[in-house]
Amino acid sequence: MSKAIKNTGTGVEAKHAMPRPYIMPETTPMVNDLLVPYETYFKSPLAKLGAIKQGLSAGAITDLLQVTGATQIDIAKWLDITEPTLRKHIQGSRELNRGLSEHIIQLFELFDKGLDTFGSLDEFKSWLKLYNPGIDTIPFELLDTLTGIGIVLNQLIRIDYGVLA
């Protein structure tokens, strides 16, 4: 058994301390991993276009719910569909239409960028719900249009470069 020095939170270090189980934050690696299959679309406009034309699988909506932590009401609003239609898509096995596929890919790209900018999906989700003077609104409220998603994405790029004014 190796000799571990562990900070117990009391300022006193204990030798031979047993490792404490790591408690996962709300955003687990599994949630972050849900973005992985969509990342190829962010790197190539042709790959993104191909996925949009083919249509994403209905499972993309379930992935979107898990990644964003948004409610079905929020997702339905973002995608401009009713909640019953959203539920039909979730339960269905058909590919999504081009409009839904494009919007969902853009949302995944935004959340991927948010993870990159903030280092945590939880921090990004918190930021989304706060008033942002750079765009003069709450970013979460812009996710119902592709232009709004673009505005939020541009704000993340500004944050990356330290241009906050």
Secondary structure, 3 states (H helix, E strand, C coil): CCCCEEECCCCCEEECCCCCCCCCCCCCHHHHHCCHHHHHHHHCHHHHHHHHHHCCCCHHHHHHHHHHCCCHHHHHHHHCCCHHHHHHHHHCCCCCCHHHHHHHHHHHHHHHHHHHHHCCHHHHHHHHCCCECCCCECHHHHCCCHHHHHHHHHHHHHHHHCCCC
